[in-house]
Amino acid sequence: MDTKPVTVGIIGLGEIGELHARVILGDRYRRPPEKRAKKMDLVGTGRRLARTLLGRGRPARPKEPDPGVEDIEIGAVSDLDERRLALVKENAGIRDGYTDYKKLLARSDIEAVLVDTPPASHPEITIAAACAGKHVFCEKPMAMSSADCEKMIEATQKAGVVLQIGYVLRASSERGRIRDAILSGQIGRPVFFQYIMSPRGGSPQRWVFDERLGGGPLWEYSHGLDFVRHIFGDPEVVFGIGGRYKPEKTSAVDTLAVCLSFASGDKVLFADSYALRGFGWDIRGCRPHRLQIDVMGPKGFIQFPDKDLSQKLTICTYEDSQDRVEKIPWKSTWGANGYKEELRQFADSVRSGKPPSVPGEEGLRTVQLLETVMHSMATGSVCRFADRLPSSGPLRRPQGLAHP
């Protein structure tokens, strides 16, 4: 197998595109000085000050070397925003950048592309990349409709190129430990899985709240439902409720809850919101991403965060004499190694011809699940996933869900 790095082009240099550049380059990426937060976390600041005054401040940990993803090198980047394009080129030490992504696709040295643009543009760019003979890593959600997903799969299959979807939680070691504990029967089956990703005040990317361009938190954090599928497979029954608590600022549902029931007897409750009351559109304040996972089984339970709210994953197995408890460090919301690992997997697929870790068919199936949730919200009905609506046609936005 060829061991040369895969030369990629990054299309879209927003939050995830810039992150991919940093992950690939590691220590070679020049990090600009951090901007001072507009609002200070007074509670956190007070605690840090108290520790310092009492002599309890923790010594700084030495920074570990970060070689990045050595299987990949960045050949060029593209973004419509010239200022953002220039900034990433400078920080990444990349010579070539384009405001027209088609110029990037025309380069013979670019073997693959990372499509990191808003979801509504994924089909156009992916199909154009396939026609140019480029392998494609496409960020989630794959597209805004299953019909578009099918077109993307058809185009990449016809061109004989790899199509991998960026569901990073499948590559996260922390999430993998949850999946293993469930599938191995460590805590017994069936389980009740509660997954809450909230609350947050908003997103810096306003397209996220546009129904046509981003679809709201259901689509933006489709990571969660995809990870549930990664554990349990496709659900039998789907029921969704949701609303727009910021109707003057959103065209997509900004707050939701989804119930899923599986043939195995496992049950899942998933909830997310970008509309915490009292917070403005762009203000996160003292509350960043807040993740809560509770899994209850007949032989034990899984819990995150720990009972003292520390960033630890707890796996407890019931025993006769004394329960067996594991405490596993949790390094980040998305998984400390997830972004690197999924890009390594993509490079390996390009080089070896192996099927990608998250192929287009998996991205399609998750979008079909999102469409089923949307239909349930719109109709107020419980839906069987196997009987979902056909993929063709525009999404139906749930009506009458805005709250004053």
C-alpha positions in Angstrom: 0.0 0.0 0.0 1.2 3.5 -0.9 2.4 5.3 2.3 2.6 8.8 0.9 0.3 11.3 2.6 -3.0 11.9 0.9 -3.0 15.5 -0.5 -6.4 17.1 0.3 -8.1 20.4 -0.3 -10.3 21.9 2.4 -13.5 23.5 1.0 -15.1 25.8 3.6 -13.0 27.4 6.4 -15.6 28.1 9.0 -15.5 26.5 12.5 -15.1 22.9 11.3 -12.9 23.6 8.3 -10.4 25.6 10.4 -10.6 22.8 13.0 -9.7 20.2 10.4 -6.7 22.3 9.3 -5.5 22.5 13.0 -6.1 18.7 13.5 -4.1 17.8 10.4 -1.2 20.1 11.0 -0.9 19.7 14.8 2.0 21.8 16.1 2.6 23.2 12.6 -0.6 25.2 12.8 0.1 28.7 14.1 -2.5 29.5 16.8 -3.3 33.2 17.0 -3.6 34.7 20.5 -6.9 33.9 22.2 -9.4 36.7 22.2 -10.6 37.8 25.5 -14.1 36.7 26.2 -16.8 39.3 26.0 -18.3 38.1 29.2 -16.4 36.5 32.1 -17.4 33.4 33.9 -17.5 35.0 37.3 -18.1 31.7 39.1 -15.2 30.0 37.4 -13.0 33.1 37.8 -13.8 33.3 41.6 -12.9 29.6 42.1 -9.6 30.0 40.3 -8.8 33.1 42.3 -9.6 31.3 45.5 -7.3 28.4 44.6 -4.5 30.8 43.9 -4.9 32.8 47.1 -5.0 29.6 49.1 -2.0 28.2 47.3 -4.0 25.4 45.7 -3.5 26.3 42.1 -2.6 23.4 39.9 0.8 23.5 38.2 0.5 23.9 34.4 0.9 20.6 32.6 3.6 20.4 30.0 2.2 20.5 26.5 2.5 17.2 24.6 3.9 17.3 21.1 1.2 17.1 18.5 2.4 15.8 15.1 -1.2 16.1 13.6 -2.4 13.6 11.1 0.8 12.5 9.3 -1.2 10.5 6.7 -2.6 13.8 5.2 -1.2 17.0 3.8 -3.1 20.0 2.8 -2.5 21.1 -0.8 -5.0 24.0 -1.0 -8.0 25.6 0.7 -11.1 27.4 -0.4 -13.7 29.7 1.1 -16.0 32.4 -0.2 -14.8 34.8 2.6 -11.5 36.3 1.5 -10.6 37.4 5.0 -11.1 34.0 6.5 -9.3 32.4 3.6 -6.2 34.6 4.1 -6.2 34.0 7.9 -6.2 30.2 7.5 -3.6 30.3 4.8 -1.3 32.3 7.0 -1.9 30.2 10.1 -1.5 26.9 8.2 1.4 28.0 6.1 -0.5 27.1 2.9 0.4 28.9 -0.3 -2.7 28.3 -2.4 -6.3 29.4 -1.6 -9.3 30.0 -3.8 -12.7 31.7 -3.4 -14.0 29.4 -6.2 -13.8 25.8 -5.0 -13.9 24.6 -8.6 -10.4 26.0 -9.1 -9.3 23.8 -6.3 -11.0 20.7 -7.9 -9.2 21.4 -11.1 -5.8 20.8 -9.6 -4.3 17.4 -10.5 -2.3 17.2 -7.2 -5.4 17.3 -5.0 -6.5 13.7 -4.4 -9.3 14.3 -2.0 -11.4 17.1 -0.5 -12.9 17.8 2.9 -16.3 19.4 2.4 -16.8 21.6 5.4 -19.4 24.0 4.1 -23.0 24.5 5.3 -25.1 21.3 4.7 -27.3 22.7 1.9 -24.2 23.0 -0.3 -22.8 19.5 0.3 -24.6 17.8 -2.6 -23.3 20.3 -5.2 -19.7 20.2 -4.0 -19.6 16.5 -3.4 -21.0 15.7 -6.9 -18.6 18.2 -8.5 -15.7 16.6 -6.6 -16.7 13.1 -7.7 -16.9 14.2 -11.3 -13.3 15.6 -10.9 -12.1 12.2 -9.6 -11.6 13.4 -6.0 -12.3 11.3 -2.9 -14.7 13.0 -0.5 -14.9 13.5 3.2 -18.2 15.2 3.8 -19.2 16.8 7.1 -22.5 15.9 8.7 -25.3 16.1 8.1 -24.7 14.6 4.7 -27.4 16.8 3.0 -30.8 18.4 3.8 -32.8 15.6 2.2 -32.4 11.9 1.6 -33.0 12.5 -2.1 -29.8 14.6 -2.3 -27.9 12.0 -0.2 -28.8 9.4 -2.8 -27.5 11.6 -5.6 -24.2 12.0 -3.8 -23.8 8.2 -3.3 -24.7 7.6 -7.0 -22.1 10.2 -8.2 -19.3 8.9 -6.0 -20.0 5.2 -6.8 -20.0 6.1 -10.5 -16.7 7.9 -10.2 -15.2 5.1 -8.1 -14.1 7.4 -5.3 -14.4 7.2 -1.5 -17.3 9.0 0.3 -17.0 9.2 4.0 -19.4 11.2 6.3 -18.0 13.1 9.3 -19.8 11.6 12.2 -16.9 12.0 14.6 -18.5 10.4 17.6 -18.1 7.0 15.9 -14.3 7.5 16.1 -14.3 8.8 19.7 -12.7 6.5 22.3 -14.9 7.8 25.1 -18.1 7.2 23.1 -16.7 3.9 22.0 -16.4 2.8 25.7 -20.2 3.5 26.1 -21.0 1.5 23.0 -18.8 -1.4 24.2 -20.4 -1.5 27.7 -23.8 -1.7 26.1 -23.2 -4.2 23.3 -21.1 -6.5 25.5 -24.0 -6.8 27.9 -21.9 -5.3 30.8 -24.8 -3.4 32.1 -27.4 -5.8 30.7 -30.1 -5.4 28.0 -32.4 -3.8 27.2 -31.3 -0.4 28.3 -33.0 3.0 28.7 -30.6 5.6 27.1 -31.1 9.3 28.0 -29.1 11.7 25.9 -29.4 15.4 26.5 -27.3 18.1 24.7 -28.4 21.4 26.2 -29.0 24.1 27.1 -27.2 26.7 24.9 -27.9 30.2 24.0 -27.2 30.0 20.3 -24.6 29.4 17.7 -22.0 31.7 16.1 -23.1 30.4 12.7 -26.5 31.8 11.9 -27.0 29.4 9.0 -27.5 26.7 11.6 -30.9 28.2 12.4 -32.0 28.5 8.8 -34.4 25.7 8.0 -33.2 25.4 4.4 -29.4 25.8 5.0 -28.8 24.2 8.3 -32.0 22.8 9.8 -31.5 23.7 13.4 -30.1 21.6 16.3 -31.7 18.4 15.1 -29.6 18.5 12.0 -26.5 20.2 13.4 -26.3 17.8 16.3 -27.4 14.7 14.2 -24.2 13.4 15.8 -26.3 12.2 18.7 -28.9 10.3 16.7 -26.2 8.8 14.4 -24.3 7.6 17.5 -27.5 6.0 18.8 -27.9 4.2 15.4 -24.2 3.2 15.7 -25.1 1.3 18.9 -28.6 0.0 18.4 -29.2 0.1 14.6 -32.3 1.5 13.1 -35.3 2.2 15.4 -38.7 0.7 14.9 -40.7 3.6 16.3 -40.0 7.3 16.2 -41.8 10.2 18.0 -40.6 13.8 18.0 -41.8 17.0 19.6 -40.3 20.4 19.3 -40.8 24.1 18.9 -39.3 27.5 18.1 -38.7 29.4 21.3 -37.0 32.2 19.3 -39.4 32.6 16.4 -38.1 36.0 15.5 -34.6 34.6 15.0 -35.1 31.1 13.7 -36.8 29.4 10.8 -35.9 26.0 12.1 -37.0 24.1 15.2 -34.6 25.3 17.9 -35.8 23.0 20.8 -36.7 19.3 20.5 -37.1 15.9 22.1 -37.1 12.6 20.3 -38.2 9.2 21.6 -36.9 6.0 19.8 -37.9 2.4 20.4 -35.9 -0.5 19.0 -36.7 -4.1 18.2 -34.2 -5.2 20.8 -36.4 -3.5 23.5 -33.9 -0.7 24.0 -35.4 2.8 24.4 -33.7 6.2 23.8 -34.7 9.7 24.8 -32.8 12.4 23.0 -33.1 16.2 23.6 -31.4 19.3 22.4 -32.0 23.1 22.4 -30.4 26.3 21.1 -32.9 28.5 22.8 -32.3 28.8 26.5 -34.5 31.7 27.7 -32.7 34.7 29.0 -29.8 34.3 26.6 -29.3 36.3 23.4 -28.6 35.0 20.0 -24.8 35.1 20.2 -24.3 34.9 23.9 -23.2 31.7 25.5 -22.5 33.3 28.9 -21.4 30.9 31.6 -23.0 27.9 30.0 -21.1 26.2 27.1 -22.1 22.8 25.6 -23.6 20.8 28.4 -23.8 17.1 27.8 -25.7 14.6 29.9 -25.8 10.9 29.3 -27.6 8.3 31.6 -27.9 4.7 30.6 -29.8 2.3 32.8 -29.7 -1.5 32.4 -30.7 -4.5 34.5 -27.0 -5.1 35.5 -25.7 -1.6 35.9 -25.6 1.9 34.6 -23.5 4.5 32.7 -23.4 8.1 33.7 -21.8 11.3 32.4 -20.8 13.7 34.0 -19.9 12.1 37.3 -22.1 12.7 40.4 -19.9 15.7 41.4 -20.3 17.1 37.8 -16.6 16.4 37.0 -15.8 15.3 33.5 -15.6 11.6 34.1 -17.6 8.7 32.5 -18.9 6.3 35.2 -19.7 2.7 34.3 -21.1 0.8 37.3 -21.8 -3.0 37.2 -23.9 -4.4 40.0 -22.2 -7.1 42.0 -23.3 -9.2 44.9 -20.7 -8.1 47.5 -19.8 -4.6 46.1 -20.6 -2.8 42.9 -17.8 -2.6 40.4 -17.2 1.1 39.3 -15.0 2.4 36.6 -14.2 6.1 36.3 -13.0 7.1 32.8 -11.5 10.5 32.0 -13.6 12.5 29.5 -11.4 14.9 27.6 -13.9 16.8 25.3 -17.5 17.0 24.1 -16.6 15.4 20.8 -14.0 13.0 21.9 -10.3 13.8 22.4 -9.1 11.7 19.5 -12.2 11.5 17.3 -11.3 14.1 14.7 -7.8 12.7 14.2 -9.0 9.2 14.0 -11.8 9.8 11.5 -9.4 11.6 9.2 -6.8 8.7 9.6 -9.6 6.3 8.6 -10.4 8.4 5.6 -6.8 8.5 4.5 -6.6 4.7 4.9 -9.7 4.2 2.8 -8.2 6.4 0.0 -4.9 4.6 0.1 -6.1 1.0 0.6 -9.4 0.9 -1.1 -11.1 -0.3 2.1 -14.7 0.8 2.7 -14.9 4.0 4.7 -15.7 3.8 8.4 -18.9 5.9 7.9 -20.0 5.4 4.2 -22.5 7.4 2.4 -25.2 4.8 3.1 -24.9 5.4 6.8 -25.1 9.2 6.3 -28.2 8.6 4.2 -29.9 6.5 6.8 -29.3 9.1 9.5 -30.8 11.8 7.3 -33.8 9.5 6.7 -34.2 9.3 10.5 -34.0 13.1 10.8 -36.8 13.3 8.1 -38.9 10.9 10.1 -38.5 12.9 13.2 -39.5 16.1 11.3 -42.6 14.3 9.9 -43.5 13.2 13.5 -43.2 16.7 14.7 -45.3 18.1 11.8 -48.1 15.6 12.2 -48.0 14.9 15.9 -48.0 11.2 15.1 -45.9 8.2 16.2 -44.0 7.0 13.1 -42.6 3.6 12.1 -39.2 4.2 10.7 -39.6 1.4 8.1 -42.7 3.2 6.8 -41.1 6.6 6.5 -42.1 9.0 3.8 -40.4 8.7 0.3 -37.2 10.7 0.1 -38.3 13.0 -2.7 -39.9 16.4 -2.1 -39.1 19.2 0.3 -38.9 18.9 4.0 -42.1 19.7 5.9 -41.5 22.3 8.6 -43.6 21.6 11.7 -46.3 24.2 11.9 -47.6 26.1 14.9 -44.6 25.4 17.0 -43.4 28.9 17.7 -43.7 30.0 21.3 -44.3 33.7 22.2 
